[in-house]
Amino acid sequence: MESPGADFSPDTLAFMELALEQAKLAFDSLEVPVGCVIVEDGKVIASGRNRTTETRNASRHAEMEAVDVLLEDWQKNGLSKLEVAKKLSKCHLYVTCEPCIMCAAALSILGVKEVYYGCTNDKFGGCGSILSLHLGCSELLKSGGIPQGKGFKCIRGIMASEAVSLLRTFYEQGNPNAPKPHRPLTHQATH
Ligand SMILES: [Zn+2]
């Protein structure tokens, strides 16, 4: 794993830039601003942004949105389960914020190859912050037929400050569901 602040390749930065664009779309739709893209062979094949408010479904995180786009596409094209698994095993996912425990577990079971993320998710992070689901659980795999995560390579800290500042701006100003501040932040005369 590369340490935060390490130099990332131009490609890595470009894909994270696209994920940030998705996060900004979420922001503009009054959603918690997290975005992601999925890349196969150096090409973006799916993107997603958080849609929990719009769908009134707390599990519609950016990663799940993007994965569902792919699974739907592949199903329409008649890909077999094996072909889907093979394609997923080549995919890289770029997300602006560390995948939560739910998403990290899902990505691990789906078998994506690599996950690149921006800022850490100190409350719910599943790739190092709270749990380390990206490490997989190959030892437990032998215990029975329950699907277990294979784990994935995880690289963090890409454009983290951009991701954080979007989230910070959202929680300070943009979230209509957030409790109102006790005092107005600015108190300017309107005339
Ligand atoms: Zn999530």
Residues whose N, C-alpha, C, O or C-beta is under 5 A from the ligand:
A	BS01	ZN	H61 P99 C100 C103
